[in-house]
Every structure is written in C-alpha cells, then in structure tokens.
C-alpha cells in the first residue's frame, strides 16, 4: 500500500511541476508562463476596422473581454448611441435593469433569468419610463 501511496503522490507532484518555473542557479520559484503570458498565440492588435456593429462587438469582445460601446463607436467612427441602438435593434445587447449597463445577449439571457424578468417587468411598470 505504501508503494501505491507514493506513486499517487509522485503523480500529483509531477502535475504541479508544470505550473511553476524553478531557476536552477538561485532555486527561485516563479509561476509558469501560462499564468502571466499569452502562450498559444502572440498578442495581435486590431488590424481591420469593422464595418458593422456586430463585427465591432465581436472584435471588442475578443480584444477586451467585455462590452465596450465607446471603443466600438470609435472603431466604426459613429456616435456611441447609434451603435448601441443598432445592437439593441438586432437583439445583440440588452440593458440590465438594475445596473443600467449593457450586456451581451448571451450574458443577459443566462443565469437567473426569472429574476431578471421580474426586474425588467418591475422597471417597465414604473411610471415615467
């Protein structure tokens, strides 16, 4: 049984070796490159300017990892409100009722959608909106 326990521990330690770098001269340990650098492909800035709001949204999501309507409007050279209106009309983004922030359709239509529906109905029922 002790041989089995040692082999299991060796496997776990070997798996952890890939998550760190050890300097052979100083014995200093640092995180492996996968935690601090792009390891699959190098960073490439936006090369092509998008021609429509959907393409701009996809490029900005790939670049920033979040929805940035200001950057999309600069890429398209259009007013931000016009870009937002086009994305809302195409059902690509929605305004979250509580935070009043725009979210992608995928993000907004996932999670606790029942609560989101209640929030949207409550907001719609308020006078003056």
MMTF fields as JSON, N, C-alpha, C and O atoms, coordinates in Angstrom:
{
  "mmtfVersion": "1.0.0",
  "mmtfProducer": "UNKNOWN",
  "numBonds": 515,
  "numAtoms": 516,
  "numGroups": 129,
  "numChains": 1,
  "numModels": 1,
  "chainsPerModel": [1],
  "groupsPerChain": [129],
  "chainIdList": ["A"],
  "bondAtomList": [4, 2, 8, 6, 12, 10, 16, 14, 20, 18, 24, 22, 28, 26, 32, 30, 36, 34, 40, 38, 44, 42, 48, 46, 52, 50, 56, 54, 60, 58, 64, 62, 68, 66, 72, 70, 76, 74, 80, 78, 84, 82, 88, 86, 92, 90, 96, 94, 100, 98, 104, 102, 108, 106, 112, 110, 116, 114, 120, 118, 124, 122, 128, 126, 132, 130, 136, 134, 140, 138, 144, 142, 148, 146, 152, 150, 156, 154, 160, 158, 164, 162, 168, 166, 172, 170, 176, 174, 180, 178, 184, 182, 188, 186, 192, 190, 196, 194, 200, 198, 204, 202, 208, 206, 212, 210, 216, 214, 220, 218, 224, 222, 228, 226, 232, 230, 236, 234, 240, 238, 244, 242, 248, 246, 252, 250, 256, 254, 260, 258, 264, 262, 268, 266, 272, 270, 276, 274, 280, 278, 284, 282, 288, 286, 292, 290, 296, 294, 300, 298, 304, 302, 308, 306, 312, 310, 316, 314, 320, 318, 324, 322, 328, 326, 332, 330, 336, 334, 340, 338, 344, 342, 348, 346, 352, 350, 356, 354, 360, 358, 364, 362, 368, 366, 372, 370, 376, 374, 380, 378, 384, 382, 388, 386, 392, 390, 396, 394, 400, 398, 404, 402, 408, 406, 412, 410, 416, 414, 420, 418, 424, 422, 428, 426, 432, 430, 436, 434, 440, 438, 444, 442, 448, 446, 452, 450, 456, 454, 460, 458, 464, 462, 468, 466, 472, 470, 476, 474, 480, 478, 484, 482, 488, 486, 492, 490, 496, 494, 500, 498, 504, 502, 508, 506, 512, 510],
  "bondOrderList": [1, 1, 1, 1, 1, 1, 1, 1, 1, 1, 1, 1, 1, 1, 1, 1, 1, 1, 1, 1, 1, 1, 1, 1, 1, 1, 1, 1, 1, 1, 1, 1, 1, 1, 1, 1, 1, 1, 1, 1, 1, 1, 1, 1, 1, 1, 1, 1, 1, 1, 1, 1, 1, 1, 1, 1, 1, 1, 1, 1, 1, 1, 1, 1, 1, 1, 1, 1, 1, 1, 1, 1, 1, 1, 1, 1, 1, 1, 1, 1, 1, 1, 1, 1, 1, 1, 1, 1, 1, 1, 1, 1, 1, 1, 1, 1, 1, 1, 1, 1, 1, 1, 1, 1, 1, 1, 1, 1, 1, 1, 1, 1, 1, 1, 1, 1, 1, 1, 1, 1, 1, 1, 1, 1, 1, 1, 1, 1],
  "groupList": [{"groupName": "UNK", "atomNameList": ["N", "CA", "C", "O"], "elementList": ["N", "C", "C", "O"], "formalChargeList": [0, 0, 0, 0], "bondAtomList": [1, 0, 2, 1, 3, 2], "bondOrderList": [1, 1, 2], "singleLetterCode": "X", "chemCompType": "L-PEPTIDE LINKING"}],
  "groupTypeList": [0, 0, 0, 0, 0, 0, 0, 0, 0, 0, 0, 0, 0, 0, 0, 0, 0, 0, 0, 0, 0, 0, 0, 0, 0, 0, 0, 0, 0, 0, 0, 0, 0, 0, 0, 0, 0, 0, 0, 0, 0, 0, 0, 0, 0, 0, 0, 0, 0, 0, 0, 0, 0, 0, 0, 0, 0, 0, 0, 0, 0, 0, 0, 0, 0, 0, 0, 0, 0, 0, 0, 0, 0, 0, 0, 0, 0, 0, 0, 0, 0, 0, 0, 0, 0, 0, 0, 0, 0, 0, 0, 0, 0, 0, 0, 0, 0, 0, 0, 0, 0, 0, 0, 0, 0, 0, 0, 0, 0, 0, 0, 0, 0, 0, 0, 0, 0, 0, 0, 0, 0, 0, 0, 0, 0, 0, 0, 0, 0],
  "groupIdList": [1, 2, 3, 4, 5, 6, 7, 8, 9, 10, 11, 12, 13, 14, 15, 16, 17, 18, 19, 20, 21, 22, 23, 24, 25, 26, 27, 28, 29, 30, 31, 32, 33, 34, 35, 36, 37, 38, 39, 40, 41, 42, 43, 44, 45, 46, 47, 48, 49, 50, 51, 52, 53, 54, 55, 56, 57, 58, 59, 60, 61, 62, 63, 64, 65, 66, 67, 68, 69, 70, 71, 72, 73, 74, 75, 76, 77, 78, 79, 80, 81, 82, 83, 84, 85, 86, 87, 88, 89, 90, 91, 92, 93, 94, 95, 96, 97, 98, 99, 100, 101, 102, 103, 104, 105, 106, 107, 108, 109, 110, 111, 112, 113, 114, 115, 116, 117, 118, 119, 120, 121, 122, 123, 124, 125, 126, 127, 128, 129],
  "secStructList": [7, 2, 2, 2, 2, 2, 2, 2, 2, 2, 2, 2, 2, 2, 2, 2, 2, 6, 6, 3, 3, 3, 7, 6, 6, 6, 7, 7, 3, 3, 3, 7, 4, 4, 4, 6, 1, 7, 7, 1, 1, 7, 7, 7, 7, 7, 7, 1, 7, 7, 1, 1, 2, 2, 2, 2, 2, 2, 2, 2, 2, 2, 2, 2, 1, 1, 7, 7, 2, 2, 2, 2, 2, 2, 2, 2, 6, 1, 7, 2, 2, 2, 2, 2, 2, 2, 2, 2, 2, 6, 6, 1, 3, 3, 3, 7, 6, 6, 6, 7, 7, 3, 3, 3, 2, 2, 2, 2, 6, 1, 1, 1, 2, 2, 2, 2, 2, 2, 2, 2, 2, 2, 2, 2, 2, 1, 6, 6, 7],
  "xCoordList": [0.818, 0.0, 0.863, 0.494, 1.996, 2.847, 3.415, 3.607, 3.691, 4.171, 3.088, 3.377, 1.862, 0.754, 0.585, 0.362, 0.686, 0.544, 1.661, 1.404, 2.881, 3.995, 3.818, 4.116, 3.335, 3.166, 2.074, 2.19, 1.035, -0.027, 0.499, 0.162, 1.317, 1.895, 2.865, 2.925, 3.613, 4.545, 3.788, 4.226, 2.683, 1.887, 1.373, 1.42, 0.885, 0.375, 1.48, 1.263, 2.648, 3.769, 4.222, 4.542, 4.253, 4.646, 3.683, 4.107, 2.395, 1.411, 1.64, 1.448, 2.038, 2.287, 3.564, 3.679, 4.513, 5.765, 5.532, 6.316, 4.48, 4.185, 3.622, 3.523, 3.253, 2.664, 3.665, 3.3, 4.925, 5.938, 7.263, 7.518, 8.094, 9.446, 10.415, 10.209, 11.451, 12.475, 13.799, 14.276, 14.385, 15.689, 16.747, 16.875, 17.513, 18.48, 19.629, 20.216, 19.952, 21.062, 20.661, 21.402, 19.495, 19.09, 18.024, 17.704, 17.471, 16.372, 15.116, 14.241, 15.035, 13.869, 12.712, 12.898, 11.528, 10.346, 9.435, 9.17, 8.96, 8.024, 6.919, 7.036, 5.835, 4.723, 5.132, 5.955, 4.553, 4.802, 4.221, 3.357, 4.695, 4.277, 2.771, 2.221, 2.096, 0.663, -0.131, -1.258, 0.428, -0.262, 0.007, -0.76, 1.051, 1.449, 1.598, 1.72, 1.59, 1.828, 0.84, 0.211, 0.717, -0.029, 0.872, 1.981, 0.402, 1.256, 0.815, 1.615, -0.425, -0.895, -0.557, -0.033, -0.855, -0.517, -0.185, -0.715, 0.667, 1.058, -0.077, -0.994, -0.008, -0.997, -0.933, 0.146, -2.088, -2.18, -3.219, -4.383, -2.826, -3.811, -4.794, -4.554, -5.903, -6.902, -6.278, -5.693, -6.396, -5.822, -6.88, -6.677, -8.004, -9.064, -10.109, -10.452, -10.609, -11.699, -13.005, -13.237, -13.852, -15.119, -16.038, -15.922, -16.944, -17.843, -19.249, -20.015, -19.596, -20.935, -20.84, -19.822, -21.876, -21.826, -21.584, -20.887, -22.151, -21.929, -20.453, -19.891, -19.832, -18.402, -17.577, -16.605, -17.961, -17.247, -17.388, -16.417, -18.594, -18.813, -17.951, -17.33, -17.906, -17.105, -15.618, -14.909, -15.141, -13.725, -13.399, -12.354, -14.275, -14.027, -14.079, -13.269, -15.017, -15.065, -13.79, -13.27, -13.285, -12.042, -10.855, -9.939, -10.866, -9.759, -9.779, -8.756, -10.951, -11.055, -11.642, -11.405, -12.406, -13.06, -14.322, -14.881, -14.783, -16.005, -16.608, -15.965, -17.833, -18.53, -18.05, -18.138, -17.551, -17.074, -17.658, -17.078, -18.822, -19.512, -18.745, -18.854, -17.978, -17.166, -16.113, -15.922, -15.43, -14.418, -15.077, -14.531, -16.245, -16.944, -17.299, -17.154, -17.76, -18.132, -16.905, -16.998, -15.758, -14.532, -14.072, -13.618, -14.183, -13.788, -14.669, -14.195, -15.968, -16.908, -16.996, -17.585, -16.416, -16.487, -17.948, -18.349, -18.732, -20.142, -20.413, -19.662, -21.471, -21.83, -22.171, -22.765, -21.789, -21.994, -23.473, -23.801, -24.367, -25.8, -26.337, -27.233, -25.802, -26.223, -25.788, -26.549, -24.568, -24.061, -24.898, -25.28, -25.182, -25.994, -27.379, -27.885, -27.991, -29.329, -29.335, -30.27, -28.312, -28.248, -28.075, -28.67, -27.264, -27.055, -28.308, -28.625, -29.028, -30.278, -31.333, -32.036, -31.451, -32.415, -32.148, -33.083, -30.886, -30.513, -30.551, -30.184, -30.993, -31.047, -29.686, -29.6, -28.64, -27.287, -26.867, -26.008, -27.475, -27.192, -28.506, -29.487, -28.504, -29.652, -29.163, -28.026, -30.043, -29.721, -30.21, -31.395, -29.303, -29.629, -30.384, -29.868, -31.609, -32.443, -31.848, -32.03, -31.154, -30.631, -29.402, -29.329, -28.445, -27.194, -27.258, -26.421, -28.246, -28.377, -27.18, -26.906, -26.467, -25.333, -25.771, -26.636, -25.173, -25.474, -24.667, -23.511, -25.31, -24.678, -24.948, -25.939, -24.054, -24.301, -25.541, -25.892, -26.195, -27.396, -27.079, -27.872, -25.937, -25.551, -25.456, -25.929, -24.852, -24.685, -26.021, -26.339, -26.801, -28.067, -29.074, -29.819, -29.104, -30.088, -29.59, -30.059, -28.655, -28.19, -28.244, -28.502, -28.006, -28.065, -29.501, -30.3, -29.829, -31.154, -32.106, -32.404, -32.573, -33.398, -34.776, -35.39, -35.269, -36.562, -36.473, -37.366, -35.419, -35.237, -35.026, -35.533, -34.287, -34.071, -35.386, -35.598, -36.27, -37.578, -38.397, -39.037, -38.386, -39.114, -38.579, -39.35, -37.255, -36.642, -37.051, -37.358, -37.055, -37.425, -38.904, -39.26, -39.77, -41.196, -41.444, -42.271, -40.738, -40.897, -40.438, -41.077, -39.361, -38.859, -39.847, -40.082, -40.415, -41.364, -42.662, -43.3, -43.053, -44.295, -44.169, -45.183, -42.949, -42.763, -43.232, -42.946, -43.955, -44.432, -43.269, -42.254, -43.456, -42.464, -41.387, -40.459, -41.48, -40.462, -41.017, -40.302],
  "yCoordList": [-1.185, 0.0, 1.251, 2.243, 1.237, 2.433, 2.738, 3.908, 1.711, 1.955, 2.651, 3.548, 2.238, 2.868, 4.323, 5.203, 4.571, 5.927, 6.812, 7.956, 6.314, 7.099, 7.397, 8.507, 6.423, 6.677, 7.718, 8.535, 7.699, 8.693, 10.082, 11.064, 10.159, 11.444, 11.942, 13.143, 11.056, 11.431, 12.004, 12.984, 11.41, 11.902, 13.302, 14.176, 13.525, 14.85, 15.895, 17.009, 15.559, 16.497, 16.779, 17.921, 15.759, 15.964, 16.901, 17.734, 16.783, 17.669, 19.105, 20.029, 19.313, 20.662, 21.268, 22.491, 20.445, 20.957, 21.785, 22.689, 21.503, 22.248, 23.635, 24.438, 23.936, 25.234, 26.222, 27.325, 25.819, 26.722, 26.548, 25.526, 27.565, 27.533, 27.601, 28.374, 26.813, 26.826, 27.2, 26.511, 28.293, 28.733, 27.807, 27.746, 27.082, 26.121, 26.773, 26.143, 28.012, 28.681, 29.235, 29.092, 29.864, 30.513, 29.74, 30.081, 28.698, 27.912, 28.761, 28.388, 29.892, 30.764, 30.144, 29.68, 30.145, 29.567, 30.702, 31.644, 30.597, 31.589, 30.858, 29.672, 31.592, 30.991, 30.648, 31.336, 29.591, 29.214, 30.278, 31.058, 30.299, 31.298, 31.312, 32.358, 30.187, 30.151, 31.089, 31.451, 31.489, 32.395, 33.861, 34.72, 34.172, 35.569, 36.03, 37.228, 35.099, 35.457, 34.736, 33.756, 35.241, 34.506, 33.372, 33.611, 32.151, 31.017, 30.313, 29.599, 30.491, 29.805, 30.606, 30.059, 31.897, 32.746, 34.135, 34.539, 34.857, 36.183, 37.189, 36.987, 38.263, 39.332, 40.011, 40.341, 40.213, 40.927, 42.026, 41.734, 43.277, 44.352, 44.299, 43.632, 45.015, 45.05, 45.577, 46.66, 44.828, 45.238, 45.814, 46.85, 45.129, 45.556, 46.329, 45.969, 47.391, 48.116, 47.428, 47.121, 47.186, 46.518, 47.433, 48.657, 46.815, 47.596, 47.709, 48.586, 46.83, 46.887, 46.69, 46.196, 47.064, 46.966, 45.556, 45.389, 44.537, 43.167, 42.789, 42.219, 43.097, 42.806, 43.588, 43.068, 44.837, 45.652, 45.052, 44.997, 44.6, 43.993, 42.75, 42.565, 41.897, 40.678, 40.988, 40.331, 41.987, 42.358, 42.935, 42.623, 43.765, 44.372, 43.308, 43.339, 42.37, 41.28, 40.449, 40.058, 40.178, 39.414, 40.206, 39.632, 41.506, 42.366, 42.632, 42.502, 43.007, 43.468, 42.434, 42.489, 41.492, 40.511, 41.042, 40.396, 42.213, 42.798, 43.718, 44.056, 44.11, 45.008, 46.434, 46.934, 47.082, 48.471, 49.248, 49.286, 49.871, 50.565, 51.791, 52.179, 52.402, 53.549, 53.16, 53.859, 52.05, 51.57, 51.157, 51.405, 50.532, 50.14, 51.371, 51.358, 52.43, 53.634, 54.276, 54.817, 54.222, 54.773, 53.934, 54.485, 52.613, 51.738, 51.953, 51.924, 52.172, 52.365, 53.811, 54.104, 54.712, 56.148, 56.604, 57.328, 56.148, 56.505, 56.933, 56.564, 57.703, 58.061, 56.815, 55.868, 56.829, 55.673, 55.295, 54.109, 56.273, 55.98, 55.293, 54.453, 55.638, 54.992, 53.528, 52.656, 53.264, 51.883, 51.067, 49.934, 51.649, 50.953, 50.656, 49.544, 51.633, 51.439, 50.308, 49.509, 50.231, 49.173, 47.799, 46.818, 47.733, 46.458, 46.023, 44.833, 46.98, 46.661, 46.198, 45.22, 46.883, 46.51, 45.103, 44.371, 44.732, 43.395, 42.34, 41.188, 42.721, 41.819, 41.22, 40.066, 41.991, 41.531, 41.972, 41.343, 43.062, 43.521, 43.919, 44.243, 43.886, 44.289, 45.148, 45.016, 46.038, 46.869, 46.148, 45.841, 45.883, 45.21, 46.211, 47.297, 45.865, 46.839, 47.392, 48.572, 46.576, 47.04, 47.923, 48.994, 47.487, 48.241, 49.299, 50.201, 49.194, 50.093, 50.008, 50.949, 48.882, 48.637, 47.699, 46.845, 47.864, 46.971, 45.686, 45.698, 44.58, 43.266, 42.572, 42.854, 41.665, 40.878, 40.019, 39.713, 39.636, 38.808, 37.494, 37.028, 36.9, 35.636, 35.794, 34.941, 36.874, 37.103, 37.421, 36.884, 38.294, 38.718, 37.578, 37.47, 36.73, 35.656, 34.367, 33.283, 34.47, 33.313, 33.649, 34.792, 32.671, 32.904, 32.848, 32.054, 33.674, 33.679, 34.52, 35.668, 33.941, 34.693, 35.01, 35.997, 34.208, 34.511, 35.812, 36.655, 35.969, 37.202, 38.389, 39.482, 38.174, 39.247, 39.672, 40.858, 38.712, 39.034, 39.847, 40.827, 39.454, 40.21, 41.631, 42.583, 41.772, 43.102, 43.963, 45.145, 43.365, 44.116, 44.501, 45.609, 43.606, 43.917, 45.012, 45.896, 44.959, 45.99, 47.344, 48.36, 47.372, 48.616, 49.163, 50.37, 48.27, 48.68, 49.207, 50.094, 48.681, 49.092, 50.446, 51.056, 50.92, 52.215, 53.348, 53.363, 54.295, 55.42, 56.309, 56.46, 56.872, 57.784, 57.1, 57.764, 55.793, 55.09, 54.639, 54.03],
  "zCoordList": [0.0, 0.0, 0.0, -0.629, 0.682, 0.729, -0.653, -0.984, -1.475, -2.837, -3.654, -4.447, -3.459, -4.189, -3.744, -4.575, -2.475, -1.958, -2.504, -2.879, -2.556, -3.081, -4.565, -5.006, -5.35, -6.774, -7.009, -7.922, -6.213, -6.341, -5.991, -6.652, -4.96, -4.558, -5.626, -5.888, -6.237, -7.293, -8.49, -9.091, -8.827, -9.954, -9.653, -10.518, -8.445, -8.091, -8.114, -8.59, -7.613, -7.605, -9.027, -9.357, -9.873, -11.264, -11.963, -12.764, -11.679, -12.295, -11.847, -12.638, -10.623, -10.131, -10.699, -10.785, -11.082, -11.639, -12.891, -13.178, -13.641, -14.85, -14.587, -15.515, -13.359, -13.036, -12.46, -12.052, -12.428, -11.866, -12.588, -13.225, -12.473, -13.022, -11.856, -10.921, -11.902, -10.862, -11.511, -12.413, -11.047, -11.546, -10.947, -9.724, -11.778, -11.245, -10.476, -9.596, -10.793, -10.109, -8.749, -7.777, -8.673, -7.424, -6.662, -5.524, -7.282, -6.727, -6.502, -5.721, -7.185, -7.074, -7.869, -8.994, -7.273, -7.896, -8.359, -7.613, -9.602, -10.139, -10.884, -11.191, -11.172, -11.895, -13.323, -13.927, -13.848, -15.238, -16.168, -15.769, -17.389, -18.368, -18.613, -18.959, -18.444, -18.728, -17.829, -18.167, -16.695, -15.785, -16.096, -15.661, -16.822, -16.994, -18.442, -18.693, -19.397, -20.797, -21.698, -21.301, -22.92, -23.944, -24.41, -24.887, -24.274, -24.628, -25.909, -26.514, -26.335, -27.531, -28.778, -29.748, -28.755, -29.891, -29.357, -28.322, -30.033, -29.542, -29.696, -30.492, -28.935, -29.0, -30.363, -30.854, -30.961, -32.227, -32.07, -31.799, -32.234, -32.124, -33.29, -34.297, -33.132, -34.196, -35.476, -35.482, -36.549, -37.829, -38.757, -39.391, -38.823, -39.724, -38.941, -37.814, -39.546, -38.921, -39.284, -40.454, -38.309, -38.607, -39.41, -39.361, -40.143, -40.994, -40.411, -40.811, -39.467, -38.882, -37.369, -36.884, -36.613, -35.154, -34.622, -33.621, -35.277, -34.798, -34.903, -33.967, -36.017, -36.195, -35.185, -34.637, -34.938, -33.948, -32.56, -31.806, -32.214, -30.905, -30.736, -29.69, -31.754, -31.671, -31.545, -30.783, -32.292, -32.192, -30.82, -30.248, -30.294, -28.982, -27.891, -26.964, -27.987, -27.006, -27.05, -26.006, -28.245, -28.377, -27.841, -27.251, -28.041, -27.62, -26.115, -25.443, -25.588, -24.201, -23.249, -22.042, -23.792, -22.93, -22.284, -21.398, -22.712, -22.162, -23.211, -24.204, -22.978, -23.892, -23.645, -22.524, -24.675, -24.573, -25.748, -26.833, -25.514, -26.594, -27.06, -28.223, -26.182, -26.582, -27.605, -28.6, -27.368, -28.307, -29.627, -30.702, -29.541, -30.768, -31.592, -32.814, -30.942, -31.694, -32.337, -33.44, -31.66, -32.25, -33.44, -34.442, -33.342, -34.45, -35.671, -36.807, -35.423, -36.524, -36.977, -38.017, -36.206, -36.476, -36.559, -37.47, -35.562, -35.451, -34.015, -33.112, -33.788, -32.411, -31.595, -32.109, -30.325, -29.457, -29.362, -29.392, -29.25, -29.142, -30.399, -30.311, -31.547, -32.795, -32.818, -33.237, -32.367, -32.307, -31.326, -31.62, -30.159, -29.156, -29.722, -29.569, -30.37, -30.94, -31.962, -31.989, -32.796, -33.801, -33.149, -33.595, -32.099, -31.406, -30.657, -30.617, -30.06, -29.358, -30.36, -30.105, -31.487, -32.516, -33.05, -33.373, -33.141, -33.63, -32.523, -32.757, -31.312, -30.152, -29.816, -29.396, -29.997, -29.661, -28.261, -27.643, -27.755, -26.403, -25.737, -26.406, -24.405, -23.607, -22.455, -22.002, -21.986, -20.825, -19.577, -19.453, -18.666, -17.416, -16.535, -16.269, -16.074, -15.373, -14.074, -13.773, -13.314, -12.022, -12.172, -11.57, -12.964, -13.09, -14.187, -14.227, -15.078, -16.225, -17.167, -17.911, -17.138, -18.022, -19.14, -18.944, -20.298, -21.414, -21.268, -20.845, -21.63, -21.599, -22.927, -23.6, -23.291, -24.495, -24.271, -23.131, -25.348, -25.239, -24.527, -23.709, -24.828, -24.184, -22.671, -21.92, -22.235, -20.801, -20.141, -19.079, -20.772, -20.175, -20.103, -19.129, -21.12, -21.186, -20.542, -20.888, -19.62, -18.874, -17.384, -17.008, -16.561, -15.117, -14.62, -15.117, -13.658, -13.042, -13.899, -13.568, -14.992, -15.938, -15.365, -15.77, -14.445, -13.817, -13.022, -13.103, -12.273, -11.516, -12.452, -12.2, -13.52, -14.486, -15.131, -15.382, -15.401, -15.965, -14.972, -15.354, -13.707, -12.681, -12.574, -12.457, -12.614, -12.531, -13.721, -13.565, -14.911, -16.117, -16.08, -16.484, -15.601, -15.517, -14.487, -14.709, -13.367, -12.334, -12.864, -12.592, -13.602, -14.178, -15.216, -15.285, -16.012, -17.054, -16.424, -16.99, -15.277, -14.62, -13.915, -13.575, -13.692, -13.007, -13.902, -15.099, -13.319, -14.132, -14.606, -13.926, -15.77, -16.313, -17.123, -17.586, -17.31, -18.099, -19.411, -20.206]
}
